[in-house]
Amino acid sequence: MYHKLLVSVVVVVAIFTSVCETKPGREICYLPLITTACTTIFRELSFWYDAELVNCLPIPFGQCSANENKNAFRSYEDCFGFIRELVETLKKMYHKLLVSVVVVVAIFATVCEPQHAEEVCSLPEETIICNLWNHNFHWRYEAPLRNCVRVGAGLCLVNRNGFGTYEECMTFCRGVEPRMQPDCSDSDEDEADCTPTDNK
């Protein structure tokens, strides 16, 4: 368990570093428009990306880009396509970072909190979409079935009822029975532990 925690922390640090460092092409989006007087009627580069307006804009007529062809594009489609591809890449990286943080928190909670089989193995399924990236927990205990079941593809468990293998799951949870609802028909039953009935 501590090994999983250590591995996940290392992965988070690695991804955080890759997200925060300047990616190739990222600095181009923040270059200001630098132009020179231009008498060419048909300019090769006609658009640039304005980071403040978050949009691709035409280079004013009569001017040519002097950005050494960095923040300058042949068409609006070329400009928008470049920015969109960069944004999608960053979104995927931030998503991986978020998933890793959630996994680390889940493992940390598993390591630090008391492990009571009945409590842990009765927890409901709680998952997030993670595209199987850094997927450490593949199995959970289903108390009504008295058996361990595999988590759906593309999902990661985020509570303590998660295990790396079927054998690990069954070893920890074997024998845990489903929790029964209190019988509210018994007048001696504590109201706080009783599920209220709808009297109509």
PyRosetta script that sets phi, psi and omega in degrees:
from pyrosetta import init, pose_from_sequence

init()
pose = pose_from_sequence("MYHKLLVSVVVVVAIFTSVCETKPGREICYLPLITTACTTIFRELSFWYDAELVNCLPIPFGQCSANENKNAFRSYEDCFGFIRELVETLKKMYHKLLVSVVVVVAIFATVCEPQHAEEVCSLPEETIICNLWNHNFHWRYEAPLRNCVRVGAGLCLVNRNGFGTYEECMTFCRGVEPRMQPDCSDSDEDEADCTPTDNK")
pose.set_psi(1, -42.7)
pose.set_omega(1, 177.5)
pose.set_phi(2, -66.0)
pose.set_psi(2, -33.1)
pose.set_omega(2, 177.7)
pose.set_phi(3, -63.0)
pose.set_psi(3, -43.5)
pose.set_omega(3, 178.4)
pose.set_phi(4, -61.3)
pose.set_psi(4, -41.5)
pose.set_omega(4, 179.4)
pose.set_phi(5, -62.2)
pose.set_psi(5, -45.3)
pose.set_omega(5, -179.2)
pose.set_phi(6, -63.2)
pose.set_psi(6, -45.0)
pose.set_omega(6, 179.9)
pose.set_phi(7, -61.2)
pose.set_psi(7, -43.9)
pose.set_omega(7, -178.9)
pose.set_phi(8, -64.9)
pose.set_psi(8, -39.6)
pose.set_omega(8, 178.2)
pose.set_phi(9, -62.7)
pose.set_psi(9, -43.2)
pose.set_omega(9, 178.8)
pose.set_phi(10, -61.6)
pose.set_psi(10, -42.1)
pose.set_omega(10, 179.7)
pose.set_phi(11, -63.2)
pose.set_psi(11, -43.9)
pose.set_omega(11, 179.4)
pose.set_phi(12, -61.0)
pose.set_psi(12, -45.0)
pose.set_omega(12, 179.6)
pose.set_phi(13, -60.9)
pose.set_psi(13, -42.5)
pose.set_omega(13, -179.4)
pose.set_phi(14, -63.8)
pose.set_psi(14, -44.0)
pose.set_omega(14, -179.5)
pose.set_phi(15, -69.5)
pose.set_psi(15, -41.2)
pose.set_omega(15, 179.5)
pose.set_phi(16, -59.5)
pose.set_psi(16, -40.1)
pose.set_omega(16, 178.5)
pose.set_phi(17, -63.8)
pose.set_psi(17, -43.4)
pose.set_omega(17, -178.3)
pose.set_phi(18, -69.7)
pose.set_psi(18, -30.7)
pose.set_omega(18, 178.6)
pose.set_phi(19, -72.4)
pose.set_psi(19, -39.9)
pose.set_omega(19, -173.1)
pose.set_phi(20, -81.8)
pose.set_psi(20, -24.6)
pose.set_omega(20, -179.3)
pose.set_phi(21, -73.9)
pose.set_psi(21, 158.9)
pose.set_omega(21, -179.3)
pose.set_phi(22, -69.7)
pose.set_psi(22, 121.4)
pose.set_omega(22, 179.0)
pose.set_phi(23, -86.3)
pose.set_psi(23, 150.7)
pose.set_omega(23, 178.3)
pose.set_phi(24, -55.8)
pose.set_psi(24, 124.7)
pose.set_omega(24, 179.1)
pose.set_phi(25, 94.5)
pose.set_psi(25, -20.0)
pose.set_omega(25, -176.6)
pose.set_phi(26, -63.9)
pose.set_psi(26, -39.0)
pose.set_omega(26, -177.6)
pose.set_phi(27, -67.1)
pose.set_psi(27, -22.7)
pose.set_omega(27, -179.6)
pose.set_phi(28, -60.9)
pose.set_psi(28, -36.0)
pose.set_omega(28, -175.8)
pose.set_phi(29, -63.9)
pose.set_psi(29, -21.6)
pose.set_omega(29, -175.2)
pose.set_phi(30, -104.4)
pose.set_psi(30, 4.8)
pose.set_omega(30, 177.6)
pose.set_phi(31, -72.2)
pose.set_psi(31, 135.6)
pose.set_omega(31, 176.2)
pose.set_phi(32, -72.1)
pose.set_psi(32, 161.5)
pose.set_omega(32, 176.7)
pose.set_phi(33, -78.0)
pose.set_psi(33, 121.4)
pose.set_omega(33, 176.4)
pose.set_phi(34, -118.1)
pose.set_psi(34, 122.5)
pose.set_omega(34, -175.6)
pose.set_phi(35, -126.8)
pose.set_psi(35, 162.7)
pose.set_omega(35, 172.1)
pose.set_phi(36, -129.3)
pose.set_psi(36, 157.0)
pose.set_omega(36, 177.3)
pose.set_phi(37, -58.5)
pose.set_psi(37, 137.3)
pose.set_omega(37, -173.9)
pose.set_phi(38, -142.8)
pose.set_psi(38, 127.9)
pose.set_omega(38, -179.5)
pose.set_phi(39, -103.1)
pose.set_psi(39, 1.7)
pose.set_omega(39, -179.9)
pose.set_phi(40, -70.1)
pose.set_psi(40, 125.2)
pose.set_omega(40, -178.2)
pose.set_phi(41, -71.0)
pose.set_psi(41, -44.9)
pose.set_omega(41, -179.6)
pose.set_phi(42, -103.3)
pose.set_psi(42, 97.3)
pose.set_omega(42, -178.8)
pose.set_phi(43, -84.6)
pose.set_psi(43, 141.7)
pose.set_omega(43, 179.5)
pose.set_phi(44, -71.7)
pose.set_psi(44, -37.8)
pose.set_omega(44, -179.3)
pose.set_phi(45, -114.0)
pose.set_psi(45, 117.3)
pose.set_omega(45, -171.6)
pose.set_phi(46, -119.1)
pose.set_psi(46, -8.2)
pose.set_omega(46, -176.9)
pose.set_phi(47, -132.4)
pose.set_psi(47, 154.0)
pose.set_omega(47, 175.8)
pose.set_phi(48, -141.7)
pose.set_psi(48, 162.9)
pose.set_omega(48, -177.7)
pose.set_phi(49, -101.6)
pose.set_psi(49, 123.6)
pose.set_omega(49, 177.7)
pose.set_phi(50, -97.2)
pose.set_psi(50, 107.5)
pose.set_omega(50, -176.3)
pose.set_phi(51, -66.2)
pose.set_psi(51, -30.2)
pose.set_omega(51, -179.6)
pose.set_phi(52, -70.9)
pose.set_psi(52, -40.2)
pose.set_omega(52, 179.7)
pose.set_phi(53, -89.4)
pose.set_psi(53, -7.9)
pose.set_omega(53, -179.0)
pose.set_phi(54, 51.7)
pose.set_psi(54, 54.4)
pose.set_omega(54, -178.3)
pose.set_phi(55, -159.5)
pose.set_psi(55, 158.2)
pose.set_omega(55, 175.1)
pose.set_phi(56, -91.3)
pose.set_psi(56, 127.7)
pose.set_omega(56, -175.0)
pose.set_phi(57, -121.7)
pose.set_psi(57, 152.4)
pose.set_omega(57, 176.7)
pose.set_phi(58, -73.3)
pose.set_psi(58, 142.9)
pose.set_omega(58, 173.6)
pose.set_phi(59, -72.9)
pose.set_psi(59, 131.1)
pose.set_omega(59, -176.2)
pose.set_phi(60, -51.1)
pose.set_psi(60, 143.0)
pose.set_omega(60, -179.6)
pose.set_phi(61, -62.8)
pose.set_psi(61, 140.2)
pose.set_omega(61, -179.2)
pose.set_phi(62, 88.4)
pose.set_psi(62, 3.0)
pose.set_omega(62, 178.7)
pose.set_phi(63, -128.6)
pose.set_psi(63, 151.3)
pose.set_omega(63, 177.3)
pose.set_phi(64, -124.7)
pose.set_psi(64, 146.7)
pose.set_omega(64, -179.6)
pose.set_phi(65, -65.0)
pose.set_psi(65, 137.2)
pose.set_omega(65, 175.4)
pose.set_phi(66, -116.0)
pose.set_psi(66, 23.9)
pose.set_omega(66, -178.5)
pose.set_phi(67, -87.1)
pose.set_psi(67, 19.9)
pose.set_omega(67, -177.4)
pose.set_phi(68, 54.2)
pose.set_psi(68, 39.1)
pose.set_omega(68, 175.0)
pose.set_phi(69, 63.7)
pose.set_psi(69, 21.0)
pose.set_omega(69, 179.5)
pose.set_phi(70, -85.7)
pose.set_psi(70, -72.1)
pose.set_omega(70, 178.4)
pose.set_phi(71, -91.0)
pose.set_psi(71, 62.6)
pose.set_omega(71, 177.9)
pose.set_phi(72, -155.0)
pose.set_psi(72, 138.2)
pose.set_omega(72, -172.7)
pose.set_phi(73, -136.7)
pose.set_psi(73, 157.8)
pose.set_omega(73, -178.4)
pose.set_phi(74, -67.6)
pose.set_psi(74, -37.6)
pose.set_omega(74, -175.4)
pose.set_phi(75, -145.1)
pose.set_psi(75, 168.5)
pose.set_omega(75, 176.5)
pose.set_phi(76, -60.9)
pose.set_psi(76, -40.3)
pose.set_omega(76, -179.0)
pose.set_phi(77, -61.9)
pose.set_psi(77, -41.8)
pose.set_omega(77, 178.5)
pose.set_phi(78, -63.4)
pose.set_psi(78, -43.3)
pose.set_omega(78, -179.8)
pose.set_phi(79, -63.9)
pose.set_psi(79, -51.5)
pose.set_omega(79, -177.3)
pose.set_phi(80, -64.0)
pose.set_psi(80, -39.0)
pose.set_omega(80, 179.8)
pose.set_phi(81, -62.9)
pose.set_psi(81, -40.5)
pose.set_omega(81, 179.5)
pose.set_phi(82, -64.1)
pose.set_psi(82, -47.0)
pose.set_omega(82, -178.5)
pose.set_phi(83, -66.1)
pose.set_psi(83, -43.2)
pose.set_omega(83, -178.6)
pose.set_phi(84, -62.2)
pose.set_psi(84, -43.0)
pose.set_omega(84, 178.8)
pose.set_phi(85, -61.9)
pose.set_psi(85, -40.5)
pose.set_omega(85, 179.4)
pose.set_phi(86, -66.1)
pose.set_psi(86, -43.5)
pose.set_omega(86, -179.7)
pose.set_phi(87, -63.7)
pose.set_psi(87, -43.1)
pose.set_omega(87, 179.8)
pose.set_phi(88, -62.5)
pose.set_psi(88, -39.2)
pose.set_omega(88, 178.1)
pose.set_phi(89, -62.1)
pose.set_psi(89, -45.1)
pose.set_omega(89, -179.9)
pose.set_phi(90, -66.0)
pose.set_psi(90, -38.2)
pose.set_omega(90, 178.9)
pose.set_phi(91, -62.1)
pose.set_psi(91, -41.6)
pose.set_omega(91, 179.1)
pose.set_phi(92, -64.2)
pose.set_psi(92, -39.3)
pose.set_omega(92, -179.0)
pose.set_phi(93, -68.1)
pose.set_psi(93, -41.1)
pose.set_omega(93, 178.1)
pose.set_phi(94, -66.5)
pose.set_psi(94, -34.3)
pose.set_omega(94, 178.0)
pose.set_phi(95, -65.1)
pose.set_psi(95, -42.5)
pose.set_omega(95, 176.8)
pose.set_phi(96, -61.1)
pose.set_psi(96, -40.2)
pose.set_omega(96, 179.0)
pose.set_phi(97, -62.9)
pose.set_psi(97, -44.4)
pose.set_omega(97, -179.6)
pose.set_phi(98, -62.1)
pose.set_psi(98, -45.3)
pose.set_omega(98, 179.7)
pose.set_phi(99, -61.2)
pose.set_psi(99, -42.1)
pose.set_omega(99, -179.5)
pose.set_phi(100, -63.6)
pose.set_psi(100, -40.9)
pose.set_omega(100, 179.0)
pose.set_phi(101, -62.9)
pose.set_psi(101, -43.6)
pose.set_omega(101, 179.3)
pose.set_phi(102, -62.3)
pose.set_psi(102, -42.8)
pose.set_omega(102, 179.4)
pose.set_phi(103, -62.5)
pose.set_psi(103, -43.0)
pose.set_omega(103, 179.3)
pose.set_phi(104, -62.5)
pose.set_psi(104, -43.6)
pose.set_omega(104, 179.1)
pose.set_phi(105, -61.2)
pose.set_psi(105, -42.6)
pose.set_omega(105, 179.9)
pose.set_phi(106, -63.4)
pose.set_psi(106, -44.1)
pose.set_omega(106, 179.5)
pose.set_phi(107, -66.7)
pose.set_psi(107, -40.9)
pose.set_omega(107, 179.6)
pose.set_phi(108, -60.8)
pose.set_psi(108, -42.0)
pose.set_omega(108, 178.2)
pose.set_phi(109, -64.6)
pose.set_psi(109, -38.1)
pose.set_omega(109, 179.2)
pose.set_phi(110, -65.0)
pose.set_psi(110, -39.4)
pose.set_omega(110, -178.2)
pose.set_phi(111, -71.8)
pose.set_psi(111, -41.5)
pose.set_omega(111, -169.7)
pose.set_phi(112, -88.2)
pose.set_psi(112, -27.8)
pose.set_omega(112, -176.2)
pose.set_phi(113, -88.6)
pose.set_psi(113, 152.1)
pose.set_omega(113, 178.3)
pose.set_phi(114, -58.4)
pose.set_psi(114, 142.2)
pose.set_omega(114, -178.6)
pose.set_phi(115, -103.1)
pose.set_psi(115, 92.5)
pose.set_omega(115, 176.0)
pose.set_phi(116, -101.9)
pose.set_psi(116, 115.6)
pose.set_omega(116, -172.7)
pose.set_phi(117, -54.5)
pose.set_psi(117, -45.6)
pose.set_omega(117, -176.7)
pose.set_phi(118, -62.6)
pose.set_psi(118, -40.4)
pose.set_omega(118, -179.6)
pose.set_phi(119, -69.9)
pose.set_psi(119, -49.1)
pose.set_omega(119, -176.3)
pose.set_phi(120, -65.3)
pose.set_psi(120, -46.9)
pose.set_omega(120, -173.0)
pose.set_phi(121, -76.0)
pose.set_psi(121, -8.6)
pose.set_omega(121, 177.0)
pose.set_phi(122, -97.0)
pose.set_psi(122, -3.4)
pose.set_omega(122, 180.0)
pose.set_phi(123, -65.1)
pose.set_psi(123, 141.0)
pose.set_omega(123, 178.7)
pose.set_phi(124, -71.8)
pose.set_psi(124, 164.9)
pose.set_omega(124, 178.8)
pose.set_phi(125, -70.5)
pose.set_psi(125, 124.3)
pose.set_omega(125, 175.1)
pose.set_phi(126, -127.9)
pose.set_psi(126, 116.8)
pose.set_omega(126, -175.7)
pose.set_phi(127, -132.3)
pose.set_psi(127, 162.6)
pose.set_omega(127, 169.8)
pose.set_phi(128, -131.3)
pose.set_psi(128, 156.5)
pose.set_omega(128, 176.2)
pose.set_phi(129, -72.9)
pose.set_psi(129, 125.8)
pose.set_omega(129, -177.6)
pose.set_phi(130, -137.8)
pose.set_psi(130, 3.4)
pose.set_omega(130, 175.6)
pose.set_phi(131, 53.6)
pose.set_psi(131, 30.3)
pose.set_omega(131, 177.1)
pose.set_phi(132, 64.2)
pose.set_psi(132, 12.4)
pose.set_omega(132, -180.0)
pose.set_phi(133, -81.4)
pose.set_psi(133, 127.1)
pose.set_omega(133, -178.0)
pose.set_phi(134, 53.5)
pose.set_psi(134, 43.1)
pose.set_omega(134, -175.4)
pose.set_phi(135, -86.8)
pose.set_psi(135, 97.5)
pose.set_omega(135, -177.6)
pose.set_phi(136, -89.1)
pose.set_psi(136, -28.5)
pose.set_omega(136, -174.7)
pose.set_phi(137, -110.5)
pose.set_psi(137, 111.9)
pose.set_omega(137, -177.4)
pose.set_phi(138, -106.7)
pose.set_psi(138, -15.6)
pose.set_omega(138, -172.5)
pose.set_phi(139, -128.2)
pose.set_psi(139, 148.3)
pose.set_omega(139, 174.7)
pose.set_phi(140, -139.1)
pose.set_psi(140, 156.5)
pose.set_omega(140, -179.0)
pose.set_phi(141, -91.2)
pose.set_psi(141, 128.1)
pose.set_omega(141, 177.1)
pose.set_phi(142, -104.4)
pose.set_psi(142, 99.8)
pose.set_omega(142, -172.9)
pose.set_phi(143, -57.6)
pose.set_psi(143, -45.2)
pose.set_omega(143, -179.7)
pose.set_phi(144, -59.1)
pose.set_psi(144, -29.9)
pose.set_omega(144, 179.1)
pose.set_phi(145, -88.4)
pose.set_psi(145, -12.9)
pose.set_omega(145, -174.6)
pose.set_phi(146, 53.5)
pose.set_psi(146, 41.2)
pose.set_omega(146, -176.9)
pose.set_phi(147, -154.5)
pose.set_psi(147, 162.0)
pose.set_omega(147, 177.3)
pose.set_phi(148, -93.9)
pose.set_psi(148, 138.7)
pose.set_omega(148, -178.6)
pose.set_phi(149, -123.1)
pose.set_psi(149, 152.5)
pose.set_omega(149, -178.5)
pose.set_phi(150, -81.8)
pose.set_psi(150, 143.4)
pose.set_omega(150, 178.6)
pose.set_phi(151, -76.3)
pose.set_psi(151, 146.3)
pose.set_omega(151, -179.8)
pose.set_phi(152, -59.8)
pose.set_psi(152, 151.6)
pose.set_omega(152, -179.6)
pose.set_phi(153, -61.0)
pose.set_psi(153, 138.0)
pose.set_omega(153, 178.2)
pose.set_phi(154, 83.4)
pose.set_psi(154, 7.8)
pose.set_omega(154, -178.7)
pose.set_phi(155, -120.0)
pose.set_psi(155, 148.4)
pose.set_omega(155, 174.8)
pose.set_phi(156, -124.2)
pose.set_psi(156, 137.5)
pose.set_omega(156, 177.3)
pose.set_phi(157, -76.7)
pose.set_psi(157, 141.9)
pose.set_omega(157, -177.4)
pose.set_phi(158, -123.6)
pose.set_psi(158, 8.9)
pose.set_omega(158, 171.4)
pose.set_phi(159, -119.8)
pose.set_psi(159, -175.7)
pose.set_omega(159, -171.8)
pose.set_phi(160, -74.1)
pose.set_psi(160, -13.6)
pose.set_omega(160, 177.7)
pose.set_phi(161, -83.6)
pose.set_psi(161, 64.9)
pose.set_omega(161, 179.6)
pose.set_phi(162, -148.0)
pose.set_psi(162, 136.6)
pose.set_omega(162, -175.0)
pose.set_phi(163, -139.6)
pose.set_psi(163, 153.6)
pose.set_omega(163, -177.0)
pose.set_phi(164, -74.0)
pose.set_psi(164, -32.8)
pose.set_omega(164, -178.0)
pose.set_phi(165, -136.9)
pose.set_psi(165, 163.3)
pose.set_omega(165, 176.8)
pose.set_phi(166, -62.5)
pose.set_psi(166, -42.4)
pose.set_omega(166, -178.4)
pose.set_phi(167, -62.4)
pose.set_psi(167, -43.1)
pose.set_omega(167, 179.1)
pose.set_phi(168, -62.1)
pose.set_psi(168, -41.2)
pose.set_omega(168, -180.0)
pose.set_phi(169, -64.1)
pose.set_psi(169, -48.9)
pose.set_omega(169, -177.3)
pose.set_phi(170, -68.6)
pose.set_psi(170, -34.9)
pose.set_omega(170, 178.6)
pose.set_phi(171, -62.1)
pose.set_psi(171, -40.7)
pose.set_omega(171, -177.3)
pose.set_phi(172, -79.0)
pose.set_psi(172, -39.1)
pose.set_omega(172, -169.8)
pose.set_phi(173, -104.1)
pose.set_psi(173, -3.9)
pose.set_omega(173, -176.0)
pose.set_phi(174, -53.6)
pose.set_psi(174, 129.5)
pose.set_omega(174, 177.1)
pose.set_phi(175, 93.1)
pose.set_psi(175, -8.8)
pose.set_omega(175, 179.2)
pose.set_phi(176, -71.3)
pose.set_psi(176, 124.5)
pose.set_omega(176, -178.2)
pose.set_phi(177, -93.0)
pose.set_psi(177, 154.1)
pose.set_omega(177, 175.8)
pose.set_phi(178, -64.5)
pose.set_psi(178, 143.3)
pose.set_omega(178, -179.9)
pose.set_phi(179, -73.3)
pose.set_psi(179, 132.3)
pose.set_omega(179, -179.9)
pose.set_phi(180, -92.4)
pose.set_psi(180, 142.1)
pose.set_omega(180, 175.8)
pose.set_phi(181, -73.4)
pose.set_psi(181, 139.9)
pose.set_omega(181, 178.1)
pose.set_phi(182, -60.4)
pose.set_psi(182, 147.5)
pose.set_omega(182, 178.3)
pose.set_phi(183, -86.4)
pose.set_psi(183, 107.6)
pose.set_omega(183, -175.6)
pose.set_phi(184, -78.4)
pose.set_psi(184, -7.6)
pose.set_omega(184, 179.6)
pose.set_phi(185, -74.6)
pose.set_psi(185, -16.6)
pose.set_omega(185, 179.3)
pose.set_phi(186, -80.9)
pose.set_psi(186, 117.5)
pose.set_omega(186, -175.9)
pose.set_phi(187, -65.6)
pose.set_psi(187, -21.4)
pose.set_omega(187, -179.2)
pose.set_phi(188, -84.3)
pose.set_psi(188, -5.7)
pose.set_omega(188, -177.3)
pose.set_phi(189, -71.6)
pose.set_psi(189, 137.1)
pose.set_omega(189, 178.3)
pose.set_phi(190, -64.2)
pose.set_psi(190, 127.6)
pose.set_omega(190, -177.8)
pose.set_phi(191, -59.1)
pose.set_psi(191, -33.7)
pose.set_omega(191, -177.3)
pose.set_phi(192, -65.2)
pose.set_psi(192, -28.3)
pose.set_omega(192, -178.6)
pose.set_phi(193, -96.9)
pose.set_psi(193, 7.2)
pose.set_omega(193, -172.7)
pose.set_phi(194, -107.7)
pose.set_psi(194, 137.2)
pose.set_omega(194, 175.2)
pose.set_phi(195, -82.1)
pose.set_psi(195, 118.6)
pose.set_omega(195, -176.2)
pose.set_phi(196, -65.2)
pose.set_psi(196, 145.5)
pose.set_omega(196, 177.7)
pose.set_phi(197, -99.6)
pose.set_psi(197, 155.2)
pose.set_omega(197, -178.4)
pose.set_phi(198, -91.7)
pose.set_psi(198, 105.7)
pose.set_omega(198, -178.8)
pose.set_phi(199, -86.9)
pose.set_psi(199, 113.3)
pose.set_omega(199, 179.4)
pose.set_phi(200, -124.2)
pose.dump_pdb("model.pdb")
